[in-house]
């Protein structure tokens, strides 16, 4: 077996070189060597990050990389802004493709500079190529009128606008390593130029292509073909005149007086009997009446000519006085963009638009919100002054007409209609009839409701009276019978103690118990009869009789009784009902203490003042929780609270388990 094993190893090592020669790496790891191969990749293929090895020439700088081009096309290469190579550098790049969000580009791993090269042969970029993507990231040239150039504080970043006749392209001037000759570039404004750079595609959030900017990275890439010659300003009505000697678009200079400000960068000027709409490159600060000098590109809006991409400067001196032209045909294109006046009837008014009837025509009038709110009612006769804005097609067919009012001074109220119109008369009659009907209906409903409510109130009063009478009788029965029977109980208990040793004493106790029963029955009978003040209340000696009765009950229960008077004048007189209620509350509090507290001492304190009195019943018994519900069938505390409420007094109960009980009655005698 040993020689067979050695032979197998020898044969394996002989096969290794042949296997290595036959091995071919998969396509996915072969580096791509042309930009054309990268641009052919699908989005999914580019996300696999295949390696690249390219030799390109740097043609433009972008914010986070550069555009490079080889013999097959151009592509974006991602790189930190502070490491960007110079324009024209010949580079060997190794890295990987990535899908990005809009299309494939290259992330650089290693870069080698081979020297410098002239830009590749440019692709002549026609305006209709903008949406095709043919010029994306590759060296192109295009011609057009350079309308505007603006640089930031530095000399390496700016923007411009190139009008090609069919398209308006934004130029982005950008170079990370070299300064632009800004003066040279600005001198080219207004001239027909040939510009070299690379296309920078623009996309929206749905990855749809919406256009292209042009990246220009050197001022040498802006070549003037036809220089603008100094020319005299032309009248406003001649800005669109045909000139057979002019073969390319050019800027035109004119002047006029501002008659309407439509927006931050749109306004109307008028010079003599001619007006035009002006669109500026950026927001300007002008007001009606300013005289301005304008330089811009003649622009046709249907049937009318104005200026776009205009630049302005304020002229010396005040603007011309523009005469208001009476307009007999307000819906025609006559006097377009001129200041006109017309008279008519106000038919309808909205937030910032009114309709004015002029003869048989209904003319829309646009105005500021604050002006519309101050207008008179519909039907008024108005004289309106404003700028006539007309939209018409190339053959002069009018599409719309609007009279633009500037401020309240442009409107003069000639007549206001009478407020009482036939419509308002009939409306007033209908409102009065409806009001009378509603009044009668409401009156009948109110009558029924009052009768029903009266019946309910009567029933409630009777029910409350019955309930109050029941409660009163229940209190009287509780206080008379319960307190009386409690005394009888103590007498009978005393009888059992003296029955064997002192029969005479026991008989005396029995007689006292009988008298107490008869007295309690008499009081209960008087309460049932319904007397407001029970028997004996008129002659009740309060508090002496009350304290005596309380002391007697405590002695019978063998409990020590104490009483104290603080500021209570001897012979102080309370109304019979008040005295009787206080009498009952004190005896009920003493009886409850004797029956439930197990107290050894009960103390009654009477405190008087000029405007009130306070009665306190204290014991040193076992106490109870004031938050707990009263046991079933016990109404002592409830009866005391009801009596205090009838007197308008306050009853406070202070107690806790193991701490005794104190009941305080506060009377207001003022």
ZATIGU-584338 format. One line per field, with one value per residue (C-alpha): residue in one letter; x, y, z; residue number from 1. Coordinates in Angstrom, 1 decimal. Each point is the difference from the previous one (the first is absolute). Layout:
REM ZATIGU-584338
type = (a	...)
px = (X	...)
py = (Y	...)
pz = (Z	...)
seq = (NUM	...)
***
This chain:
REM ZATIGU-584338
type = (x	x	x	x	x	x	x	x	x	x	x	x	x	x	x	x	x	x	x	x	x	x	x	x	x	x	x	x	x	x	x	x	x	x	x	x	x	x	x	x	x	x	x	x	x	x	x	x	x	x	x	x	x	x	x	x	x	x	x	x	x	x	x	x	x	x	x	x	x	x	x	x	x	x	x	x	x	x	x	x	x	x	x	x	x	x	x	x	x	x	x	x	x	x	x	x	x	x	x	x	x	x	x	x	x	x	x	x	x	x	x	x	x	x	x	x	x	x	x	x	x	x	x	x	x	x	x	x	x	x	x	x	x	x	x	x	x	x	x	x	x	x	x	x	x	x	x	x	x	x	x	x	x	x	x	x	x	x	x	x	x	x	x	x	x	x	x	x	x	x	x	x	x	x	x	x	x	x	x	x	x	x	x	x	x	x	x	x	x	x	x	x	x	x	x	x	x	x	x	x	x	x	x	x	x	x	x	x	x	x	x	x	x	x	x	x	x	x	x	x	x	x	x	x	x	x	x	x	x	x	x	x	x	x	x	x	x	x	x	x	x	x	x	x	x	x	x	x	x	x	x	x	x	x	x	x	x	x	x	x	x	x	x	x	x	x	x	x	x	x	x	x	x	x	x	x	x	x	x	x	x	x	x	x	x	x	x	x	x	x	x	x	x	x	x	x	x	x	x	x	x	x	x	x	x	x	x	x	x	x	x	x	x	x	x	x	x	x	x	x	x	x	x	x	x	x	x	x	x	x	x	x	x	x	x	x	x	x	x	x	x	x	x	x	x	x	x	x	x	x	x	x	x	x	x	x	x	x	x	x	x	x	x	x	x	x	x	x	x	x	x	x	x	x	x	x	x	x	x	x	x	x	x	x	x	x	x	x	x	x	x	x	x	x	x	x	x	x	x	x	x	x	x	x	x	x	x	x	x	x	x	x	x	x	x	x	x	x	x	x	x	x	x	x	x	x	x	x	x	x	x	x	x	x	x	x	x	x	x	x	x	x	x	x	x	x	x	x	x	x	x	x	x	x	x	x	x	x	x	x	x	x	x	x	x	x	x	x	x	x	x	x	x	x	x	x	x	x	x	x	x	x	x	x	x	x	x	x	x	x	x	x	x	x	x	x	x	x	x	x	x	x	x	x	x	x	x	x	x	x	x	x	x	x	x	x	x	x	x	x	x	x	x	x	x	x	x	x	x	x	x	x	x	x	x	x	x	x	x	x	x	x	x	x	x	x	x	x	x	x	x	x	x	x	x	x	x	x	x	x	x	x	x	x	x	x	x	x	x	x	x	x	x	x	x	x	x	x	x	x	x	x	x	x	x	x	x	x	x	x	x	x	x	x	x	x	x	x	x	x	x	x	x	x	x	x	x	x	x	x	x	x	x	x	x	x	x	x	x	x	x	x	x	x	x	x	x	x	x	x	x	x	x	x	x	x	x	x	x	x	x	x	x	x	x	x	x	x	x	x	x	x	x	x	x	x	x	x	x	x	x	x	x	x	x	x	x	x	x	x)
px = (0.0	2.9	1.2	-3.5	-0.4	3.3	-1.0	-3.3	1.7	2.5	-2.8	-1.9	3.0	0.5	-3.6	0.2	1.8	-2.4	-3.0	1.3	0.5	-3.5	-1.6	-1.7	-1.4	-3.8	-1.2	-1.2	3.6	1.5	0.7	-2.0	2.3	-2.3	-2.7	-2.3	-0.1	-0.9	-2.8	-1.5	-0.5	-3.4	-0.8	0.0	3.3	1.7	-1.1	2.3	3.0	2.1	3.6	1.3	3.4	-0.4	2.1	-1.9	0.5	-1.4	-2.5	-2.1	-0.2	-3.1	-0.8	1.0	2.0	0.9	-1.1	2.6	0.0	1.7	-0.3	-3.4	-1.9	-0.2	-0.8	-0.1	2.7	-0.6	2.8	0.5	-0.2	3.4	1.7	-1.3	2.5	0.6	-2.0	1.8	1.8	0.5	-0.8	0.0	-2.8	-0.7	-3.2	-3.5	-3.3	-3.0	-3.6	-0.6	-3.6	-0.1	2.5	3.4	3.2	3.4	1.4	3.8	2.3	3.3	0.9	3.2	0.9	1.6	0.3	-2.2	-2.0	-2.1	-3.7	-1.5	-1.8	-3.2	-3.5	-1.9	-3.0	-3.2	-2.8	-2.3	2.6	-0.7	-2.5	1.8	2.9	2.4	2.2	-0.1	3.5	1.7	1.9	-2.4	-0.2	-3.0	-0.7	-2.4	-0.6	1.6	-2.6	1.2	3.1	0.2	2.9	0.1	2.5	2.8	1.1	-0.6	-3.8	-2.7	-2.9	-1.3	-2.8	0.4	-2.8	0.3	-3.1	-1.9	1.1	1.2	2.9	1.4	3.8	1.8	3.6	2.0	3.8	1.4	3.6	0.1	-1.5	-2.3	0.8	-3.4	0.5	0.6	-3.1	-2.2	1.1	-1.5	-3.5	-2.2	2.3	-0.5	2.5	1.2	0.2	1.8	-0.9	-1.8	-3.6	-1.4	-3.3	-2.9	-2.5	-3.1	-0.9	-1.5	3.4	-1.5	2.3	-1.2	2.9	3.7	2.4	3.4	3.1	2.8	3.2	2.3	-0.5	1.9	-2.9	-2.2	0.8	-1.7	-1.2	-1.8	0.6	-2.8	0.5	-1.0	-3.4	-2.4	-3.1	-3.1	-3.6	-2.1	-2.3	3.1	1.5	-1.3	0.5	1.6	3.6	1.3	3.6	-0.3	0.6	-0.1	-1.9	1.3	-0.9	-1.9	0.0	-3.2	-1.7	-3.4	-2.1	-1.3	-3.8	-0.6	1.9	-1.3	2.6	3.5	1.5	-2.9	-1.3	-1.4	1.5	-1.4	1.7	-2.3	-3.0	1.7	0.3	1.8	0.5	3.5	1.4	3.3	2.7	-0.6	-2.3	0.2	-1.2	-2.1	-3.2	-2.6	1.4	3.6	1.8	2.4	2.6	-0.2	2.3	-1.5	-1.0	-3.0	-2.7	-3.2	-3.0	-2.6	-0.8	2.0	3.7	1.7	3.4	1.3	3.2	0.0	2.3	-1.0	1.3	-1.9	0.1	0.7	-3.0	-3.6	-1.9	-2.2	-3.5	-2.1	-3.4	-3.0	-1.5	-3.8	-0.8	-3.2	0.6	1.5	-0.1	2.0	3.8	0.2	2.0	1.6	2.3	-0.9	-1.6	-3.7	-3.2	-3.5	-3.4	-2.6	-2.3	1.4	-1.7	1.9	2.9	2.3	3.2	2.2	-2.1	-3.1	-2.1	-0.9	-2.7	1.1	-2.8	-0.7	3.4	0.9	3.5	2.1	1.9	2.9	0.9	1.8	-2.0	-0.1	-1.6	-2.7	-1.1	-0.6	-2.2	-3.7	-2.8	-0.8	-2.0	2.3	1.3	3.8	2.8	3.0	3.6	2.4	2.5	-1.7	1.6	-0.8	0.7	-0.3	1.4	2.4	-2.9	-1.4	-2.9	-0.7	0.0	-0.5	-0.1	0.5	0.2	2.6	-0.7	3.0	-1.6	-3.2	0.8	-0.7	-3.7	-2.5	-3.6	-2.5	-3.3	-1.2	-3.4	-2.9	0.2	-3.7	-0.2	-3.0	1.9	0.7	-3.6	-1.2	2.8	-1.1	-3.6	1.0	2.2	-2.8	-2.5	2.4	0.8	-3.6	-0.6	3.0	-1.2	-3.5	1.5	2.4	-2.7	-2.2	3.0	0.9	-3.6	0.0	3.5	-1.1	-3.1	2.0	2.7	-2.5	-1.6	3.4	1.0	-3.4	0.6	3.5	-1.0	-2.7	2.6	2.6	-2.5	-1.1	3.6	1.0	-3.0	1.0	3.6	-1.2	-2.3	2.8	2.4	-2.6	-0.8	3.6	0.9	-3.0	-0.6	3.7	1.3	-3.0	0.3	3.7	-0.8	-2.6	2.6	2.4	-2.8	-0.9	3.6	0.2	-3.2	1.7	2.8	-2.2	-2.8	1.4	1.7	-2.2	-3.5	-1.1	2.8	-0.9	-3.6	1.1	2.0	-3.0	-2.2	2.7	0.1	-3.8	0.1	2.7	-2.0	-3.1	2.1	1.5	-3.4	-1.4	2.9	-0.4	-3.8	0.6	2.6	-2.5	-2.6	2.4	0.7	2.9	1.4	-0.5	-1.8	2.1	2.3	-1.4	0.8	3.2	2.7	3.1	2.7	-0.7	-2.7	2.1	3.1	-2.1	-1.6	3.5	1.4	-2.9	0.5	3.8	-0.6	-2.4	2.6	2.7	2.0	1.6	-1.6	1.7	-1.3	1.8	-1.2	2.4	-1.5	-3.5	-2.1	-2.2	-3.6	1.0	-3.1	-0.2	-3.1	-2.2	0.6	3.8	0.1	-2.1	2.3	3.1	-1.6	-0.7	3.5	1.7	-2.1	0.4	3.8	0.0	-2.3	2.2	3.1	-1.6	-1.3	2.9	3.3	0.6	1.2	0.8	-0.4	-2.3	0.6	-2.3	1.5	-2.2	1.9	-1.8	0.9	-1.8	-0.7	-0.2	0.3	1.9	-1.1	2.5	-0.8	3.2	0.6	3.0	-1.5	1.3	-0.8	-0.8	1.1	-2.0	0.5	-1.8	-3.7	-2.4	-1.3	-3.4	-2.8	2.1	-1.1	1.3	2.7	-2.2	-2.8	2.5	1.3	-3.5	-1.0	3.2	-0.7	-3.5	1.5	2.6	2.7	3.1	0.5	3.5	0.8	3.6	0.8	2.5	0.3	1.4	0.0	-3.6	-2.6	-0.7	-3.2	0.0	-3.1	0.8	-3.0	-0.1	-2.2	0.7)
py = (0.0	2.3	0.1	0.6	3.0	1.5	-0.5	1.8	3.0	0.2	-0.1	2.8	2.3	-0.6	1.1	3.3	2.1	-1.3	0.9	3.5	0.7	-1.2	2.2	3.2	2.4	0.6	3.0	1.8	0.4	1.2	3.8	2.1	2.0	2.4	2.5	-1.3	-3.4	1.6	2.1	-3.1	-1.6	-0.3	1.5	-3.4	-1.0	3.2	-0.8	-3.1	2.5	-1.5	1.2	2.5	1.0	3.1	2.7	3.3	3.7	2.4	2.3	1.6	0.4	-0.7	0.5	-3.6	-1.2	0.6	-1.0	-2.0	-1.2	-2.7	-0.8	-1.6	2.5	1.9	-0.9	1.4	-1.0	0.5	1.6	2.3	3.7	0.9	-2.8	0.8	-0.2	2.9	0.5	-1.7	-2.6	-3.4	-2.6	-3.7	-0.9	-3.2	-0.4	-1.5	0.9	0.8	0.5	3.2	1.4	1.2	-2.1	-1.7	1.8	-0.9	0.1	0.4	-2.3	1.0	2.8	0.5	3.1	-0.5	3.6	2.6	-0.2	2.4	-0.5	-2.7	0.8	1.7	-1.2	2.9	0.3	1.0	1.3	-2.9	-2.4	1.3	-2.7	-2.9	-0.3	-0.1	2.7	-1.3	0.2	0.3	2.9	2.1	3.3	2.2	3.5	2.6	3.5	0.4	1.9	0.0	-0.8	0.0	-1.1	-0.5	1.7	-2.3	-0.3	-3.7	-0.4	1.8	-0.4	1.3	-0.2	-0.9	0.6	-2.3	1.0	-3.2	-0.5	1.9	-1.8	0.7	0.1	-1.0	1.4	-2.2	-0.6	-1.3	0.8	3.2	3.5	1.2	3.3	1.4	3.3	-1.9	-2.2	3.0	1.9	-2.8	0.7	1.0	-1.6	-3.1	-2.6	-3.5	-1.8	-3.3	-2.2	-3.1	-0.8	-0.4	-1.8	1.1	-2.5	0.2	-2.2	-2.6	-0.4	1.7	2.1	3.6	1.8	0.8	2.6	0.7	-0.1	2.4	-0.2	2.6	3.5	-1.1	-2.2	3.1	1.2	3.2	-0.6	3.3	2.8	2.3	3.5	3.1	1.0	2.8	-0.8	-0.6	1.1	-2.5	-0.5	-1.0	-2.7	-2.8	1.7	-2.3	0.9	-1.7	0.8	-2.1	-3.7	-1.0	0.9	3.0	2.1	3.1	3.3	2.0	2.1	0.7	0.9	-2.7	-0.1	-3.4	-2.3	-3.6	-1.9	0.1	-0.4	1.0	3.5	2.1	3.1	2.6	2.5	2.4	-2.0	-3.4	-2.4	-3.3	-2.7	-0.4	-3.1	0.3	-2.5	0.5	1.9	3.8	2.8	2.4	1.9	1.6	3.2	-0.9	0.7	-2.9	-0.8	-3.6	-2.5	-3.4	-2.5	0.8	-2.6	-0.8	-0.9	-0.9	3.2	2.4	0.6	0.7	-0.6	-3.0	-0.5	3.8	2.0	3.5	3.1	3.0	3.0	3.5	2.1	-0.9	-2.2	1.3	0.9	-2.8	1.2	-2.2	-1.1	-0.3	-3.5	-0.4	-3.7	-1.5	-3.6	0.7	-0.1	3.8	1.8	-3.2	0.5	3.7	2.0	0.3	1.3	-1.4	0.6	-2.7	-1.6	-2.3	-3.3	-2.4	0.3	-2.6	0.0	1.5	0.0	1.9	0.0	3.3	0.4	2.4	0.4	-3.6	-1.4	-1.5	1.0	-1.7	2.4	-1.3	1.9	-0.3	-1.6	3.1	1.9	-2.5	-0.1	3.8	0.0	1.2	-2.6	-1.6	2.1	3.1	2.0	0.0	1.7	-2.3	0.8	-2.8	-1.8	-2.1	-3.5	-1.8	-3.6	-0.7	-2.7	0.6	1.1	2.5	-2.1	1.3	-2.7	2.1	3.6	1.2	3.6	0.1	2.7	1.1	1.7	1.6	3.2	-1.7	-0.4	2.8	-0.7	1.9	-1.2	-2.4	-1.9	0.3	-2.7	-0.9	-2.0	-2.1	-3.1	1.4	1.0	-3.5	-1.4	2.2	-1.1	-3.6	0.5	1.7	-2.7	-2.7	1.8	0.3	-3.6	-1.0	2.3	-1.6	-3.5	0.8	1.6	-3.1	-2.2	2.2	-0.1	-3.8	-0.1	2.4	-2.1	-3.1	1.5	1.5	-3.4	-1.5	2.7	-0.4	-3.8	0.6	2.5	-2.4	-2.9	2.1	1.2	-3.6	-1.2	2.9	-0.7	-3.7	0.9	2.4	-2.6	-2.6	2.4	0.8	-3.6	-0.9	2.7	-0.4	-3.8	-1.0	2.4	-0.7	-3.7	0.3	1.7	-2.6	-2.6	1.6	0.2	-3.6	-1.0	2.0	-1.8	-3.4	1.3	1.3	-2.6	-2.3	2.5	3.1	-0.7	3.6	1.3	-2.6	1.2	3.5	-1.0	-1.8	3.2	2.1	-2.5	0.1	3.9	-0.1	-2.4	2.3	3.1	-1.7	-1.1	3.5	1.5	-2.7	0.7	3.8	-0.7	-2.2	2.7	2.2	2.9	2.2	0.3	-3.0	0.3	1.6	1.8	3.4	-0.5	-1.9	1.4	-0.4	-0.8	-0.7	-2.6	-1.6	-0.2	-1.4	-2.7	-0.9	-0.2	-2.2	-2.4	-0.2	-0.7	-2.7	-1.6	0.6	2.3	3.2	3.1	3.4	3.3	3.3	3.4	2.3	3.5	-1.4	2.6	-1.4	0.5	0.3	-0.6	-1.9	-0.2	-2.9	-2.1	0.6	-0.8	-3.2	-1.1	0.6	-1.8	-3.1	0.1	0.1	-2.8	-2.1	0.4	-0.9	-3.0	-1.3	0.3	-1.9	-2.8	-0.5	1.6	-1.7	3.3	0.7	3.8	2.2	3.8	2.7	3.4	3.1	2.9	3.2	3.2	3.1	-1.4	-3.8	-2.9	-3.4	-3.1	-2.9	-3.5	-2.0	-3.6	-2.1	-3.1	-2.4	2.3	-1.0	0.7	3.0	-1.2	-3.3	-0.4	0.0	-3.5	-1.0	1.4	2.8	3.5	2.1	1.9	0.4	1.5	2.4	1.2	0.6	2.0	2.1	0.5	1.3	2.5	1.2	-1.3	-2.1	-3.4	-1.5	-3.5	-0.7	-3.6	-2.8	-3.6	0.2	3.8	0.8	2.1	3.8	1.4	3.8	2.1	3.5	2.5	3.3	2.4	3.2)
pz = (0.0	0.6	-3.6	-1.3	2.3	-1.1	-3.7	0.5	1.6	-2.8	-2.6	1.9	-0.1	-3.7	-0.7	1.9	-2.7	-2.7	2.2	0.7	-3.7	-0.8	2.8	-1.1	2.6	-0.2	-1.9	3.2	1.2	-3.2	0.2	-2.4	-2.2	-1.9	1.1	-2.8	1.7	3.3	-1.5	-1.7	3.5	1.5	3.3	1.7	-1.7	1.2	3.6	-0.1	0.2	-2.9	0.0	-2.6	-1.4	-2.2	-1.6	-0.2	-0.4	2.6	-1.7	2.8	3.7	2.1	3.6	1.1	-3.0	-3.6	-3.5	-1.9	-3.6	-2.0	-3.7	0.5	2.1	3.3	3.6	3.5	2.5	3.7	2.0	3.0	-1.1	1.4	-2.0	-3.4	-2.9	-2.3	-3.2	-2.9	2.2	-1.7	2.7	0.5	2.3	1.9	2.0	-0.1	-1.6	2.2	-1.0	1.9	-0.2	-3.6	-1.9	0.2	1.0	1.3	3.6	-0.2	1.9	-1.6	-2.5	-2.0	-1.9	-3.4	-1.0	-1.6	-3.2	-2.2	0.3	-2.2	-3.2	1.1	-0.9	-1.6	2.4	-1.6	2.2	-0.9	1.6	3.5	0.9	-1.8	2.4	-2.9	1.5	3.6	1.6	-3.3	-1.8	-2.1	-1.6	-0.6	-1.2	1.3	1.4	3.5	1.9	3.5	2.1	3.8	2.2	3.8	2.2	-1.1	-3.6	-0.4	0.2	-2.1	-2.3	-3.3	-2.5	-3.7	-2.4	-3.1	-1.9	0.9	3.6	2.9	1.8	3.4	0.0	3.2	0.2	2.4	0.4	3.3	-0.8	-2.2	0.1	-2.8	-1.8	1.1	-1.9	-3.3	0.5	1.0	-3.1	-2.1	1.3	-2.8	-2.6	-2.1	1.4	-0.5	3.3	0.9	3.0	1.0	0.4	3.5	0.0	2.2	1.5	2.2	3.0	-2.3	-1.8	-3.1	-2.1	-0.1	-1.8	0.1	1.3	-1.6	2.1	-1.1	1.9	-1.6	-1.3	-3.2	-0.8	-0.7	-3.5	-1.4	-3.5	-0.6	2.4	0.9	-1.4	1.9	-1.2	0.7	2.1	-2.1	0.7	1.9	-3.0	-2.2	2.3	-2.3	-3.4	-2.6	-1.0	-3.2	1.1	3.2	-0.4	3.6	3.1	2.0	3.0	-0.5	2.1	0.6	2.7	1.4	3.1	2.3	-0.1	1.8	2.2	-0.5	2.1	1.3	-3.5	-2.3	-0.7	-2.7	-1.5	-2.4	-2.2	-1.9	-1.3	0.2	2.9	0.5	2.7	1.4	1.6	1.9	0.9	3.7	2.4	-0.3	2.1	-2.2	0.7	-2.3	-1.4	-0.2	-3.3	-0.8	-2.6	-1.1	-1.7	-1.0	-2.6	-2.1	0.8	-1.9	2.0	-2.6	-1.8	2.2	0.5	3.4	1.6	1.9	2.0	0.4	2.1	1.1	1.5	1.2	-2.3	1.3	0.8	0.4	-2.4	-2.8	0.8	-1.7	-1.3	0.7	-3.3	-0.1	-1.3	-1.9	-0.9	3.2	-1.2	-3.2	-0.3	-0.6	2.7	1.2	3.0	0.1	2.8	-0.8	1.6	-0.3	1.7	0.8	2.5	2.8	-0.7	2.3	2.4	1.5	2.1	-2.6	-3.2	-1.0	-3.1	-1.6	-2.6	-2.6	-2.6	-1.0	1.1	3.3	0.8	2.8	2.2	2.2	3.1	3.4	2.8	2.1	-2.9	-0.7	3.6	-0.1	-3.1	0.1	-0.5	-3.2	-2.5	0.7	-2.9	-0.1	-1.9	-0.2	-1.0	-0.5	-2.3	-2.8	0.0	-3.2	-1.1	-3.7	-2.4	-2.9	-2.3	2.5	1.3	3.5	2.7	3.1	1.2	3.6	1.2	2.8	2.7	2.0	3.1	1.4	-1.8	-3.3	0.8	0.2	1.2	-2.2	1.5	2.6	-0.5	2.5	2.6	-0.4	-3.1	-1.0	1.0	3.4	0.4	-0.6	2.1	2.9	-0.3	0.0	3.0	1.9	-0.9	1.0	3.2	1.0	-0.8	2.1	2.8	0.2	-0.2	2.8	2.1	-0.3	0.8	3.0	1.3	-0.1	1.6	2.8	0.8	0.1	2.1	2.4	0.5	0.7	2.5	1.8	0.3	1.1	2.7	1.3	0.0	1.7	2.6	0.7	0.2	2.3	2.3	0.1	0.9	2.7	1.6	-0.3	1.8	2.7	0.6	0.1	2.4	2.2	0.1	-0.4	2.6	2.3	-0.3	0.7	3.3	0.8	-0.6	2.4	2.6	-0.4	0.3	3.2	1.3	-0.3	2.1	2.9	-0.2	2.7	2.3	-0.2	-1.3	0.6	-2.2	-2.7	0.1	-0.4	-3.1	-1.4	0.5	-1.8	-2.9	-0.3	-0.1	-2.6	-2.2	0.3	-0.8	-3.0	-1.3	0.4	-2.0	-2.7	-0.2	-0.4	-2.8	-1.8	0.2	-2.0	2.3	-1.2	3.6	2.3	3.3	2.7	-2.4	0.9	3.6	-0.4	2.3	-2.3	0.8	3.7	-0.7	-2.7	2.3	2.8	-2.2	-1.4	3.5	1.2	-2.9	0.7	3.7	-0.8	-2.3	2.7	-2.3	1.2	-1.4	-0.3	-1.4	-0.7	-1.1	-1.9	-0.6	0.2	1.8	2.7	-1.2	-3.6	-2.1	-3.3	-2.3	1.1	-3.2	0.3	3.7	-0.6	-2.9	2.1	2.9	-2.2	-1.6	3.5	1.5	-3.2	0.1	3.7	-0.6	-2.9	2.2	2.8	-2.3	-2.3	1.2	3.4	1.3	3.6	-0.4	-2.0	-0.1	-1.5	-0.7	-0.8	-1.5	-0.9	-1.9	-1.2	-3.5	0.7	2.3	0.0	1.8	0.3	1.4	0.7	1.3	0.7	-1.5	-2.6	-3.0	-3.6	-3.6	-1.3	-3.6	0.7	-0.7	2.9	1.1	-1.4	2.0	1.8	-0.9	2.9	-1.9	-3.0	2.1	1.7	-3.4	-1.3	3.1	-0.4	-3.6	0.8	2.4	-2.5	2.4	-0.6	1.6	0.1	1.2	1.0	1.0	-0.6	1.4	3.5	0.2	1.2	-1.8	-0.1	-1.6	-0.5	-0.9	-1.2	0.0	-1.9	2.1	-1.9)
seq = (1	2	3	4	5	6	7	8	9	10	11	12	13	14	15	16	17	18	19	20	21	22	23	24	25	26	27	28	29	30	31	32	33	34	35	36	37	38	39	40	41	42	43	44	45	46	47	48	49	50	51	52	53	54	55	56	57	58	59	60	61	62	63	64	65	66	67	68	69	70	71	72	73	74	75	76	77	78	79	80	81	82	83	84	85	86	87	88	89	90	91	92	93	94	95	96	97	98	99	100	101	102	103	104	105	106	107	108	109	110	111	112	113	114	115	116	117	118	119	120	121	122	123	124	125	126	127	128	129	130	131	132	133	134	135	136	137	138	139	140	141	142	143	144	145	146	147	148	149	150	151	152	153	154	155	156	157	158	159	160	161	162	163	164	165	166	167	168	169	170	171	172	173	174	175	176	177	178	179	180	181	182	183	184	185	186	187	188	189	190	191	192	193	194	195	196	197	198	199	200	201	202	203	204	205	206	207	208	209	210	211	212	213	214	215	216	217	218	219	220	221	222	223	224	225	226	227	228	229	230	231	232	233	234	235	236	237	238	239	240	241	242	243	244	245	246	247	248	249	250	251	252	253	254	255	256	257	258	259	260	261	262	263	264	265	266	267	268	269	270	271	272	273	274	275	276	277	278	279	280	281	282	283	284	285	286	287	288	289	290	291	292	293	294	295	296	297	298	299	300	301	302	303	304	305	306	307	308	309	310	311	312	313	314	315	316	317	318	319	320	321	322	323	324	325	326	327	328	329	330	331	332	333	334	335	336	337	338	339	340	341	342	343	344	345	346	347	348	349	350	351	352	353	354	355	356	357	358	359	360	361	362	363	364	365	366	367	368	369	370	371	372	373	374	375	376	377	378	379	380	381	382	383	384	385	386	387	388	389	390	391	392	393	394	395	396	397	398	399	400	401	402	403	404	405	406	407	408	409	410	411	412	413	414	415	416	417	418	419	420	421	422	423	424	425	426	427	428	429	430	431	432	433	434	435	436	437	438	439	440	441	442	443	444	445	446	447	448	449	450	451	452	453	454	455	456	457	458	459	460	461	462	463	464	465	466	467	468	469	470	471	472	473	474	475	476	477	478	479	480	481	482	483	484	485	486	487	488	489	490	491	492	493	494	495	496	497	498	499	500	501	502	503	504	505	506	507	508	509	510	511	512	513	514	515	516	517	518	519	520	521	522	523	524	525	526	527	528	529	530	531	532	533	534	535	536	537	538	539	540	541	542	543	544	545	546	547	548	549	550	551	552	553	554	555	556	557	558	559	560	561	562	563	564	565	566	567	568	569	570	571	572	573	574	575	576	577	578	579	580	581	582	583	584	585	586	587	588	589	590	591	592	593	594	595	596	597	598	599	600	601	602	603	604	605	606	607	608	609	610	611	612	613	614	615	616	617	618	619	620	621	622	623	624	625	626	627	628	629	630	631	632	633	634	635	636	637	638	639	640	641	642	643	644	645	646	647	648	649	650	651	652	653	654	655	656	657	658	659	660	661	662	663	664	665	666	667	668	669	670)
***
